[in-house]
Amino acid sequence: MIETRTVRLTGLAVLVLFFIQAPGLRAQEKREPRLDFAVELAPLLKKFCFSCHSAKRKKGDIDIESALGSQPLVSRKDLWINVLARVRDGDMPPEDEDQPSFSQRRELIRWLDDSINKFDYSKVRDPGYERARRLTNREYNNTVEDLFGIKGSFSGGFPEDLSGRSGFDNSANTLFTTTLLLERYIGAADLVLRTALPGQARSEAEKKRREAVFVSRPGAGVSQEKAARKVFESFLPRAYRRVLAPGEIEEALTRFRRFRSGGRDFEAAIREVIRVVLISPKFLMKTEKKRTGDKEYQVDHWALASRLSYFLWASMPDAELFTLARQGKLSDPATLDGQVARMLADPRAATLGYIFAAQWLGYEILGTRIRLDPIDNPWCTDTLMASMKKETSMFFNELIRENRPVTELIDADFTYLNEELARHYGIRGVKGRRMRRVELDNSVRGGILGQGSILACTSFPGRTSPVVRGNWILSEILGTPPPPPPPDAGELDEKISENRRLDARQKLELHSRKASCRACHSLMDPLGFGLENFDWFGRWRENNRGRKIDARGSLPDGTRFDGVKGLKKVLVERRRDELARQLIRKFLSYALGRQLEYYDEGVVREIAAKVARGDLRFNSLIGEVVRSYPFQYKKNRSTR
């Protein structure tokens, strides 16, 4: 049940919020002349902030002096939100430093709020700069599988890909190429060729794969070079995923002649040329044809095909996408919509659950970086952790496959279980190892907030953390992260932490007595408390250490809820727009292969406005991302 009550605030925050939010005062402020920032407000920041937060002295890693040079200020949004929170809560400047007058503080807060939270994104339109990047390990594996029609683990020996600020491992700024990786590419190319084109085909599948590559052979009226040319004309555009540049066929034929003169037969020489292709940057890199000039331009049909396929499939385009690109039809809106629908219905779209959702929601690390000692926890098997990950991935893919409303990410009435995971949850009637869809009748397990993969990855070893879980909901699900903690926030006091007479709620209430701490904890902790009935590995509990768990929450706006069901109701009924915008941000970042910049927020809001006219369904949202300006346009280099 949700109810609303009047919020009690104390200290300077009360006064500041009163002056900002009181309707009568807002009307009065509209009549007041606005202060000139450069003349009157910037000197305030210099006077009261630069002594600690200048380019030379970056206390708390905050450099206000340098940030003032980045215009508009919203381009450094994270920093200025932090500054705004600190000024608003009264802990900047510190109490022992000179303080601005009340009117100065009020005007500075108003100006920062207008500049950051009320910025007009229609003033900026920029598709962003998409760098050439190498394929991720999984993209590489999927691409060679689809290129040759084979299955295998061809990237298993590659160094692990890192995630960037976007949260995804396909960000260009983290996809480094090392000497070790180059060596592994050579070994992987040999393995691919042994699997796809063995010296002698034994099975029907091997014969078909050979025929797909050797589309021509020397024979009556067909010379070896003519046959080789046809092979390369068929294979190279697929391998490079674009129209071939002048001379690329001749380059391949030159290599073919060299291998033939070295004693290799026709097929062996072709395989050696293909081996060179597989270690070429033209295959290993995701590149797009450039135009001259600094203006933005629409990407060509081949680049659009690759953008589509690596977004929805984490792999190369298929024959239908290549055909439409060759015909110049792919950017037609109706054609593009049809291809998105077709691709989402394809089994390869399961990568959205197993890669995109796993990295966005953070459960990809379960079973590797997050795992339990099997001796002390024999119940926590590798198969259980694998099932927990599969549950969330299969659940997410089902939302897309059935084109469900995005709110069902939070309050769906089904999930995927096998016997072991169902037993972990205390759900009866599920037998066997196979993961299958299970309908949930008024269950706390519906939606990601009741899934073990999420709950385990938002806990500490052996104990839950309302702070971590609440922060995860704010940051990852709603896209409204709290400001960073003040430098003097510290960890939970040891006397409080070790006091077994206090429960988690009482400990956090003591910890957040300071106004600067309370401002953030009042946002995070109530959300986390709503999940306290789930233990640190997602098992349901009514009591903890002999005490009945209090899973009630109260938000700063006065909204009260009780337990996970009440929390889900709050998120769906009051925060669904934030949920939709965050999902758009994540899809867009993953689709572009880069972290989003401030100017991308305008596109996010445009898409959100369009999908809000319907009922916020997954496929509509994905379709709008594909039709969006930054997905279909680019610049040659960054100009910001």
C-alpha positions as CSV (number, residue, x, y, z in Angstrom):
1,M,0.0,0.0,0.0
2,I,1.2,3.5,-0.8
3,E,0.3,6.6,1.1
4,T,1.6,10.2,1.3
5,R,2.5,12.2,4.3
6,T,4.1,15.6,5.1
7,V,7.9,15.4,5.1
8,R,9.9,16.8,8.1
9,L,13.2,18.4,7.1
10,T,15.6,20.2,9.4
11,G,18.6,22.5,9.2
12,L,19.7,24.6,6.3
13,A,18.2,22.2,3.8
14,V,14.7,23.2,5.0
15,L,15.4,26.9,4.5
16,V,16.9,26.4,1.1
17,L,14.3,24.0,-0.2
18,F,11.6,26.4,1.2
19,F,13.0,29.3,-0.7
20,I,13.4,27.2,-3.9
21,Q,10.0,25.4,-3.8
22,A,7.6,27.8,-2.1
23,P,5.1,28.9,-4.8
24,G,4.8,32.4,-3.5
25,L,8.5,32.9,-3.5
26,R,8.9,31.5,-7.0
27,A,6.5,34.1,-8.3
28,Q,8.5,36.8,-6.4
29,E,11.8,35.5,-7.9
30,K,10.4,35.7,-11.4
31,R,10.1,39.5,-10.9
32,E,13.7,39.8,-9.6
33,P,16.4,40.5,-12.2
34,R,18.7,37.5,-12.7
35,L,22.3,37.9,-11.7
36,D,24.9,37.8,-14.3
37,F,26.9,34.6,-13.8
38,A,30.3,35.8,-15.1
39,V,30.1,39.1,-13.2
40,E,28.4,38.1,-9.9
41,L,28.1,34.4,-9.5
42,A,31.4,33.1,-10.8
43,P,33.3,35.3,-8.3
44,L,31.2,33.6,-5.5
45,L,32.5,30.2,-6.6
46,K,36.0,31.6,-6.8
47,K,35.8,33.1,-3.4
48,F,34.2,30.3,-1.5
49,C,35.3,27.2,-3.4
50,F,38.6,27.6,-5.2
51,S,40.7,27.4,-2.1
52,C,39.8,23.6,-1.9
53,H,38.5,22.8,-5.4
54,S,40.8,24.5,-7.9
55,A,42.9,23.0,-10.7
56,K,45.9,22.8,-8.3
57,R,44.0,21.5,-5.3
58,K,41.3,19.0,-6.2
59,K,40.0,18.1,-2.7
60,G,37.6,15.2,-3.0
61,D,38.6,15.0,-6.7
62,I,36.4,18.1,-7.4
63,D,37.9,20.8,-9.7
64,I,35.4,23.6,-9.9
65,E,37.9,26.0,-11.5
66,S,38.4,23.8,-14.6
67,A,34.8,22.7,-14.7
68,L,33.7,26.4,-15.2
69,G,35.6,26.3,-18.5
70,S,33.4,23.5,-19.9
71,Q,30.3,25.1,-21.4
72,P,27.5,24.4,-21.2
73,L,27.9,23.4,-17.5
74,V,25.6,20.4,-18.1
75,S,28.5,18.9,-20.0
76,R,30.0,18.2,-16.6
77,K,26.6,17.2,-15.1
78,D,27.9,14.7,-12.6
79,L,30.2,17.2,-11.0
80,W,27.7,20.1,-10.9
81,I,25.0,17.9,-9.4
82,N,27.4,17.1,-6.6
83,V,28.2,20.8,-6.1
84,L,24.5,21.7,-6.2
85,A,23.7,19.0,-3.6
86,R,26.6,20.2,-1.3
87,V,25.6,23.8,-1.5
88,R,21.9,23.0,-1.1
89,D,22.6,20.8,2.0
90,G,24.8,23.5,3.6
91,D,28.0,21.4,3.9
92,M,29.8,23.5,1.2
93,P,31.6,25.6,2.2
94,P,32.5,23.7,5.4
95,E,31.3,25.3,8.7
96,D,34.8,26.5,9.6
97,E,35.2,28.4,6.3
98,D,33.8,31.8,5.2
99,Q,30.1,31.4,4.2
100,P,28.1,33.2,1.4
101,S,25.2,35.2,2.5
102,F,21.8,33.6,2.5
103,S,20.8,35.5,-0.7
104,Q,24.0,34.6,-2.4
105,R,23.6,30.9,-1.6
106,R,19.9,31.0,-2.7
107,E,20.8,32.6,-6.1
108,L,23.7,30.2,-6.7
109,I,21.4,27.3,-6.0
110,R,18.8,28.7,-8.3
111,W,21.3,29.3,-11.1
112,L,22.9,25.8,-10.8
113,D,19.5,24.2,-10.8
114,D,18.5,26.1,-13.9
115,S,21.8,25.3,-15.7
116,I,21.8,21.6,-14.9
117,N,18.3,20.3,-14.2
118,K,16.4,22.7,-16.5
119,F,18.9,22.8,-19.4
120,D,17.2,23.1,-22.8
121,Y,18.6,20.2,-24.8
122,S,16.9,21.4,-27.9
123,K,19.8,23.9,-28.2
124,V,22.2,21.1,-29.0
125,R,22.0,18.4,-31.7
126,D,25.0,16.2,-32.2
127,P,25.1,12.6,-33.3
128,G,28.4,12.1,-31.5
129,Y,31.7,10.6,-32.6
130,E,31.8,6.9,-33.1
131,R,35.4,5.7,-33.3
132,A,36.5,2.6,-35.2
133,R,36.8,-0.2,-32.7
134,R,37.7,-3.8,-32.6
135,L,35.1,-6.5,-32.1
136,T,34.6,-7.6,-28.5
137,N,35.5,-11.2,-27.7
138,R,31.9,-12.3,-27.9
139,E,31.3,-10.3,-31.1
140,Y,34.3,-12.0,-32.6
141,N,33.1,-15.4,-31.7
142,N,29.6,-14.7,-33.0
143,T,30.9,-13.2,-36.2
144,V,33.1,-16.2,-37.2
145,E,30.3,-18.5,-36.3
146,D,27.9,-16.7,-38.6
147,L,30.5,-16.1,-41.3
148,F,31.3,-19.8,-41.7
149,G,28.1,-21.4,-40.2
150,I,30.1,-23.2,-37.4
151,K,29.9,-23.4,-33.6
152,G,32.7,-23.2,-31.1
153,S,34.7,-21.3,-28.5
154,F,37.1,-19.4,-30.7
155,S,37.8,-16.4,-28.4
156,G,38.2,-18.4,-25.2
157,G,41.9,-17.6,-24.9
158,F,41.5,-13.9,-25.5
159,P,42.2,-11.4,-22.6
160,E,39.1,-10.3,-20.9
161,D,37.3,-7.3,-22.3
162,L,36.9,-4.4,-19.9
163,S,33.8,-2.3,-19.4
164,G,33.8,1.5,-19.8
165,R,31.8,4.2,-18.1
166,S,28.9,3.1,-20.2
167,G,28.8,-0.2,-18.3
168,F,29.3,-2.2,-21.5
169,D,32.3,-3.9,-22.9
170,N,31.6,-2.7,-26.5
171,S,32.7,0.9,-25.7
172,A,35.4,2.0,-28.2
173,N,37.5,3.7,-25.5
174,T,38.1,0.4,-23.7
175,L,38.7,-2.0,-26.6
176,F,42.5,-1.9,-26.6
177,T,44.5,-4.1,-28.9
178,T,47.5,-5.7,-27.2
179,T,50.4,-7.8,-28.4
180,L,49.0,-10.8,-26.6
181,L,45.6,-10.3,-28.3
182,L,47.2,-10.1,-31.7
183,E,49.0,-13.4,-31.0
184,R,45.7,-15.0,-29.9
185,Y,44.0,-13.7,-33.1
186,I,46.5,-15.8,-35.2
187,G,45.8,-18.9,-33.1
188,A,42.1,-18.3,-33.3
189,A,42.2,-17.9,-37.1
190,D,43.9,-21.3,-37.4
191,L,41.2,-22.9,-35.2
192,V,38.4,-21.3,-37.2
193,L,39.9,-22.7,-40.4
194,R,40.4,-26.2,-39.0
195,T,36.8,-26.2,-37.9
196,A,35.2,-24.5,-40.9
197,L,37.3,-25.8,-43.8
198,P,39.1,-29.0,-42.8
199,G,41.4,-30.5,-45.5
200,Q,38.8,-33.2,-46.1
201,A,35.1,-32.9,-45.5
202,R,33.6,-35.8,-43.7
203,S,30.1,-34.8,-42.8
204,E,27.3,-33.3,-44.8
205,A,27.5,-30.1,-42.8
206,E,31.2,-29.8,-43.6
207,K,30.5,-30.2,-47.3
208,K,27.9,-27.5,-47.2
209,R,30.3,-25.1,-45.4
210,R,33.0,-25.8,-48.0
211,E,30.5,-25.1,-50.8
212,A,29.4,-21.9,-49.2
213,V,33.0,-20.6,-49.3
214,F,34.2,-22.3,-52.6
215,V,31.5,-20.9,-54.7
216,S,33.6,-21.6,-57.8
217,R,36.3,-24.1,-58.6
218,P,38.7,-24.4,-61.6
219,G,37.4,-26.7,-64.3
220,A,36.3,-26.6,-67.9
221,G,36.5,-23.0,-69.1
222,V,37.3,-21.8,-65.6
223,S,40.9,-20.9,-64.7
224,Q,42.2,-21.1,-61.1
225,E,42.4,-17.3,-61.0
226,K,38.9,-16.9,-62.3
227,A,37.6,-19.3,-59.7
228,A,39.6,-17.6,-57.0
229,R,38.3,-14.2,-58.0
230,K,34.7,-15.5,-57.6
231,V,35.5,-16.9,-54.2
232,F,36.9,-13.6,-53.0
233,E,34.1,-11.6,-54.5
234,S,31.7,-13.6,-52.5
235,F,33.6,-14.0,-49.3
236,L,35.4,-10.6,-48.7
237,P,32.3,-8.3,-48.7
238,R,30.8,-10.6,-46.0
239,A,34.0,-10.7,-44.0
240,Y,34.7,-7.0,-44.2
241,R,30.9,-6.2,-43.9
242,R,31.0,-3.5,-46.6
243,V,31.5,-2.7,-50.3
244,L,35.0,-3.6,-51.3
245,A,37.5,-0.8,-52.0
246,P,39.2,-0.7,-55.4
247,G,42.1,-3.1,-55.5
248,E,41.1,-5.3,-52.6
249,I,40.2,-8.2,-54.9
250,E,43.5,-7.8,-56.7
251,E,45.3,-7.8,-53.4
252,A,43.7,-11.1,-52.4
253,L,44.5,-12.6,-55.9
254,T,48.2,-11.5,-55.5
255,R,48.4,-13.4,-52.2
256,F,46.6,-16.4,-53.9
257,R,49.3,-16.5,-56.6
258,R,52.0,-16.3,-54.0
259,F,50.6,-19.3,-52.1
260,R,50.1,-21.3,-55.3
261,S,53.7,-20.6,-56.5
262,G,54.8,-21.8,-53.0
263,G,53.4,-25.2,-53.8
264,R,49.9,-25.1,-52.3
265,D,47.0,-26.5,-54.2
266,F,43.9,-24.4,-55.1
267,E,42.0,-25.0,-51.9
268,A,45.0,-24.6,-49.6
269,A,45.9,-21.3,-51.2
270,I,42.4,-20.0,-50.8
271,R,42.5,-21.1,-47.1
272,E,45.7,-19.2,-46.6
273,V,44.2,-16.0,-48.1
274,I,41.2,-16.4,-45.8
275,R,43.6,-16.9,-42.8
276,V,45.1,-13.5,-43.7
277,V,41.6,-12.0,-43.9
278,L,40.8,-13.3,-40.4
279,I,43.8,-11.5,-38.8
280,S,43.3,-8.3,-40.8
281,P,42.0,-5.1,-39.1
282,K,39.4,-5.0,-41.9
283,F,37.8,-8.0,-40.3
284,L,38.7,-7.5,-36.7
285,M,37.6,-3.8,-36.5
286,K,34.2,-2.4,-36.8
287,T,34.7,0.5,-39.1
288,E,32.5,2.8,-41.2
289,K,33.0,4.7,-44.5
290,K,33.9,8.3,-43.9
291,R,32.9,11.5,-45.7
292,T,35.0,14.6,-45.9
293,G,34.1,17.7,-43.9
294,D,33.1,18.4,-40.3
295,K,29.3,18.3,-40.8
296,E,27.3,15.4,-39.6
297,Y,26.1,12.9,-42.2
298,Q,23.9,9.8,-42.5
299,V,25.8,6.5,-42.4
300,D,25.6,4.4,-45.5
301,H,23.5,1.3,-45.9
302,W,26.3,-1.1,-45.1
303,A,27.3,0.7,-41.9
304,L,23.6,0.8,-40.9
305,A,23.4,-3.0,-41.5
306,S,26.4,-3.5,-39.1
307,R,25.0,-1.1,-36.5
308,L,21.7,-3.1,-36.6
309,S,23.3,-6.5,-36.4
310,Y,25.9,-5.7,-33.7
311,F,23.2,-4.0,-31.6
312,L,20.5,-6.7,-31.8
313,W,22.6,-9.8,-32.4
314,A,26.2,-8.9,-31.3
315,S,27.3,-10.3,-34.7
316,M,27.6,-9.6,-38.4
317,P,24.7,-8.8,-40.7
318,D,23.0,-11.8,-42.4
319,A,22.3,-12.3,-46.1
320,E,19.0,-10.3,-46.0
321,L,20.6,-7.3,-44.4
322,F,23.5,-7.4,-46.9
323,T,21.1,-7.7,-49.8
324,L,19.1,-4.6,-48.6
325,A,22.3,-2.7,-48.1
326,R,23.5,-3.6,-51.6
327,Q,20.2,-2.5,-53.0
328,G,20.3,0.8,-51.0
329,K,16.9,0.1,-49.4
330,L,17.8,-0.5,-45.7
331,S,17.3,3.1,-44.5
332,D,13.7,3.2,-45.9
333,P,11.7,3.6,-42.6
334,A,9.2,0.9,-43.4
335,T,12.0,-1.5,-44.4
336,L,14.0,-0.7,-41.4
337,D,11.0,-1.3,-39.1
338,G,10.4,-4.6,-40.7
339,Q,14.0,-5.6,-40.2
340,V,14.0,-4.7,-36.6
341,A,10.9,-6.8,-36.0
342,R,12.5,-9.7,-37.9
343,M,15.7,-9.5,-36.1
344,L,14.1,-9.3,-32.6
345,A,12.2,-12.5,-33.5
346,D,15.4,-14.3,-34.4
347,P,17.1,-16.5,-31.8
348,R,20.3,-14.4,-32.2
349,A,18.5,-11.5,-30.4
350,A,19.0,-13.5,-27.2
351,T,22.3,-11.6,-26.9
352,L,20.2,-8.7,-25.5
353,G,19.5,-10.8,-22.4
354,Y,22.8,-12.6,-22.1
355,I,25.1,-9.6,-22.9
356,F,23.2,-6.3,-22.7
357,A,21.0,-7.1,-19.7
358,A,23.8,-9.0,-17.9
359,Q,26.2,-6.0,-18.2
360,W,23.6,-3.3,-17.5
361,L,22.1,-5.0,-14.4
362,G,25.5,-6.2,-13.2
363,Y,24.8,-9.9,-12.8
364,E,27.4,-11.0,-15.4
365,I,30.0,-11.3,-12.6
366,L,27.9,-13.9,-10.6
367,G,29.8,-17.1,-10.5
368,T,33.2,-15.5,-11.2
369,R,33.9,-12.4,-9.1
370,I,30.9,-13.2,-6.9
371,R,30.9,-16.7,-5.7
372,L,30.9,-18.6,-2.3
373,D,33.3,-21.0,-0.8
374,P,31.8,-24.4,-1.8
375,I,33.0,-26.0,1.4
376,D,31.2,-23.6,3.7
377,N,28.3,-23.3,1.3
378,P,27.7,-26.6,-0.4
379,W,24.2,-25.5,-1.5
380,C,25.7,-22.7,-3.7
381,T,26.7,-24.8,-6.7
382,D,28.0,-23.7,-10.0
383,T,24.7,-24.9,-11.5
384,L,22.7,-22.8,-9.1
385,M,24.6,-19.6,-10.0
386,A,24.4,-20.4,-13.7
387,S,20.6,-20.9,-13.3
388,M,20.3,-17.6,-11.5
389,K,22.0,-15.8,-14.4
390,K,19.9,-17.7,-17.0
391,E,16.7,-16.7,-15.1
392,T,17.3,-13.0,-15.6
393,S,18.6,-13.3,-19.1
394,M,15.7,-15.5,-20.3
395,F,13.2,-13.3,-18.5
396,F,14.6,-10.2,-20.2
397,N,14.5,-11.9,-23.6
398,E,10.9,-12.9,-23.0
399,L,9.9,-9.3,-22.3
400,I,11.3,-8.4,-25.7
401,R,10.0,-11.5,-27.6
402,E,6.5,-10.8,-26.3
403,N,6.8,-7.1,-26.6
404,R,5.8,-6.5,-23.0
405,P,5.5,-3.1,-21.3
406,V,8.8,-2.0,-19.8
407,T,7.2,-1.8,-16.4
408,E,7.0,-5.6,-16.4
409,L,10.8,-5.5,-15.8
410,I,9.7,-4.6,-12.3
411,D,6.3,-6.3,-11.8
412,A,6.0,-9.3,-14.2
413,D,3.9,-12.3,-13.1
414,F,6.3,-14.9,-14.5
415,T,9.9,-16.0,-14.4
416,Y,12.2,-18.8,-15.5
417,L,13.1,-21.6,-13.1
418,N,14.5,-25.1,-12.9
419,E,14.2,-27.4,-9.9
420,E,17.4,-26.3,-8.2
421,L,16.6,-22.6,-8.4
422,A,12.9,-23.1,-7.5
423,R,14.1,-24.9,-4.4
424,H,16.4,-22.0,-3.6
425,Y,13.4,-19.7,-3.8
426,G,11.1,-22.0,-1.9
427,I,8.8,-22.5,-4.9
428,R,7.2,-26.0,-5.3
429,G,6.2,-28.0,-8.3
430,V,9.2,-27.4,-10.6
431,K,11.1,-30.6,-11.5
432,G,14.2,-31.2,-13.6
433,R,17.2,-29.3,-14.7
434,R,15.6,-27.5,-17.7
435,M,14.9,-23.9,-17.3
436,R,11.2,-23.2,-18.1
437,R,8.7,-20.4,-17.8
438,V,6.8,-20.5,-14.5
439,E,3.7,-18.3,-13.9
440,L,3.8,-16.6,-10.5
441,D,0.6,-16.0,-8.6
442,N,0.9,-12.9,-6.4
443,S,4.6,-13.8,-5.8
444,V,7.3,-11.6,-4.5
445,R,9.6,-13.1,-7.2
446,G,8.0,-11.3,-10.1
447,G,10.4,-8.9,-11.9
448,I,14.1,-8.4,-11.5
449,L,13.9,-7.2,-7.9
450,G,13.0,-10.7,-6.8
451,Q,15.6,-12.5,-8.8
452,G,18.6,-14.1,-7.1
453,S,21.1,-12.9,-9.6
454,I,20.3,-9.2,-8.8
455,L,20.0,-9.7,-5.1
456,A,23.3,-11.6,-4.8
457,C,25.2,-8.9,-6.8
458,T,23.9,-6.1,-4.7
459,S,24.9,-7.6,-1.4
460,F,28.1,-8.0,0.6
461,P,29.4,-11.5,1.3
462,G,27.3,-12.9,4.1
463,R,25.1,-9.8,4.6
464,T,22.7,-7.6,2.8
465,S,23.2,-3.8,2.3
466,P,20.2,-1.5,2.0
467,V,22.6,1.2,0.9
468,V,24.1,-0.8,-2.0
469,R,20.7,-2.1,-3.1
470,G,19.1,1.3,-2.9
471,N,21.9,3.0,-4.7
472,W,21.7,0.3,-7.4
473,I,18.0,1.0,-7.9
474,L,18.6,4.7,-8.2
475,S,21.6,4.5,-10.4
476,E,21.0,1.6,-12.7
477,I,17.2,1.2,-12.8
478,L,16.0,4.9,-12.5
479,G,19.1,6.7,-13.8
480,T,19.0,9.1,-10.9
481,P,22.1,8.4,-8.9
482,P,22.6,10.2,-5.6
483,P,25.5,12.6,-5.4
484,P,28.8,11.1,-4.2
485,P,29.2,11.0,-0.4
486,P,31.0,13.9,1.2
487,P,34.7,13.4,1.9
488,D,34.1,13.0,5.6
489,A,31.2,10.5,5.3
490,G,33.3,7.5,6.1
491,E,32.3,4.0,6.7
492,L,29.8,2.8,9.4
493,D,31.3,3.5,12.8
494,E,32.8,0.4,14.2
495,K,30.9,0.7,17.5
496,I,27.7,0.9,15.5
497,S,28.6,-1.8,13.0
498,E,29.5,-4.3,15.7
499,N,26.5,-3.6,18.0
500,R,24.4,-6.7,17.6
501,R,21.6,-5.1,19.5
502,L,20.9,-2.9,16.6
503,D,19.3,-4.0,13.3
504,A,20.4,-2.7,9.9
505,R,17.8,0.1,9.9
506,Q,18.9,1.4,13.3
507,K,22.5,1.3,12.4
508,L,22.0,3.3,9.2
509,E,19.7,5.8,11.0
510,L,22.6,6.5,13.5
511,H,25.1,6.7,10.7
512,S,23.0,9.3,8.7
513,R,22.3,11.7,11.5
514,K,24.5,14.4,9.8
515,A,22.4,16.4,7.3
516,S,25.0,15.9,4.5
517,C,24.7,12.1,5.0
518,R,20.9,12.1,5.5
519,A,20.4,13.9,2.2
520,C,21.7,10.9,0.2
521,H,20.7,8.1,2.6
522,S,17.1,9.3,2.6
523,L,17.1,8.5,-1.1
524,M,18.9,5.2,-1.0
525,D,18.1,3.4,2.2
526,P,14.3,3.2,2.0
527,L,14.5,1.5,-1.4
528,G,17.0,-1.0,0.0
529,F,14.9,-1.6,3.1
530,G,12.1,-2.7,0.8
531,L,14.3,-5.7,-0.3
532,E,15.4,-6.7,3.2
533,N,13.2,-9.8,3.2
534,F,15.7,-11.2,0.6
535,D,19.0,-12.4,2.2
536,W,22.4,-11.8,0.7
537,F,21.9,-14.6,-1.9
538,G,18.3,-14.0,-2.7
539,R,16.6,-16.4,-0.3
540,W,13.4,-15.2,1.3
541,R,13.4,-14.6,5.1
542,E,10.9,-13.2,7.6
543,N,13.5,-12.8,10.5
544,N,17.1,-11.9,10.8
545,R,19.1,-12.9,13.9
546,G,15.8,-13.6,15.8
547,R,14.2,-10.3,14.9
548,K,11.3,-9.7,12.5
549,I,12.5,-7.8,9.5
550,D,11.1,-4.3,9.0
551,A,10.9,-3.8,5.2
552,R,8.9,-0.6,5.3
553,G,10.2,2.4,3.4
554,S,9.4,6.1,3.4
555,L,10.6,8.4,0.5
556,P,11.5,12.1,0.8
557,D,8.3,13.1,-1.0
558,G,6.3,11.4,1.8
559,T,5.5,8.2,-0.1
560,R,5.3,5.1,2.2
561,F,5.5,1.5,1.1
562,D,5.8,-1.9,2.8
563,G,8.1,-4.6,1.5
564,V,9.1,-5.6,-2.0
565,K,5.5,-5.6,-3.3
566,G,5.0,-2.0,-2.1
567,L,8.4,-1.0,-3.5
568,K,7.5,-2.4,-6.9
569,K,4.2,-0.6,-6.8
570,V,6.0,2.7,-6.1
571,L,8.4,2.2,-9.0
572,V,5.7,1.2,-11.5
573,E,3.2,3.9,-10.6
574,R,5.4,6.8,-9.7
575,R,8.8,6.3,-11.3
576,R,7.9,4.5,-14.6
577,D,9.0,7.5,-16.7
578,E,12.5,7.5,-15.1
579,L,12.6,3.7,-15.7
580,A,11.8,4.2,-19.4
581,R,14.4,6.9,-19.8
582,Q,17.1,4.9,-18.2
583,L,16.3,1.9,-20.4
584,I,16.5,4.1,-23.4
585,R,19.9,5.5,-22.3
586,K,21.3,2.0,-21.8
587,F,20.0,0.7,-25.1
588,L,21.3,3.8,-26.9
589,S,24.7,3.5,-25.3
590,Y,25.0,-0.2,-26.1
591,A,23.8,0.4,-29.7
592,L,26.3,3.2,-30.3
593,G,29.2,1.4,-28.6
594,R,30.1,4.5,-26.6
595,Q,29.2,6.2,-23.4
596,L,26.5,8.9,-23.8
597,E,27.4,12.6,-23.6
598,Y,25.2,15.4,-22.3
599,Y,23.8,16.2,-25.8
600,D,22.5,12.7,-26.1
601,E,20.0,13.4,-23.3
602,G,17.9,15.4,-25.8
603,V,17.5,12.3,-27.9
604,V,16.7,10.2,-24.9
605,R,13.9,12.6,-24.0
606,E,12.6,12.6,-27.6
607,I,12.4,8.8,-27.6
608,A,10.8,8.8,-24.2
609,A,8.1,11.2,-25.4
610,K,7.3,9.1,-28.4
611,V,7.0,5.7,-26.6
612,A,5.0,7.3,-23.8
613,R,2.2,7.9,-26.3
614,G,1.7,4.2,-26.3
615,D,2.1,1.9,-23.4
616,L,5.9,1.9,-23.2
617,R,6.5,-1.5,-24.8
618,F,10.0,-2.9,-25.4
619,N,9.9,-3.2,-29.2
620,S,8.6,0.3,-29.6
621,L,11.5,1.6,-27.5
622,I,14.1,-0.4,-29.4
623,G,12.6,0.7,-32.7
624,E,12.8,4.3,-31.7
625,V,16.5,3.8,-30.7
626,V,17.2,2.4,-34.2
627,R,15.4,5.3,-35.9
628,S,17.1,7.9,-33.7
629,Y,19.5,10.6,-34.9
630,P,22.7,9.4,-33.4
631,F,22.0,5.8,-34.5
632,Q,21.7,6.8,-38.2
633,Y,24.1,9.8,-38.3
634,K,27.7,10.4,-37.4
635,K,30.5,13.0,-37.4
636,N,34.1,12.4,-38.5
637,R,35.5,13.7,-35.3
638,S,34.4,15.1,-32.0
639,T,34.0,18.9,-32.0
640,R,33.1,19.2,-28.3
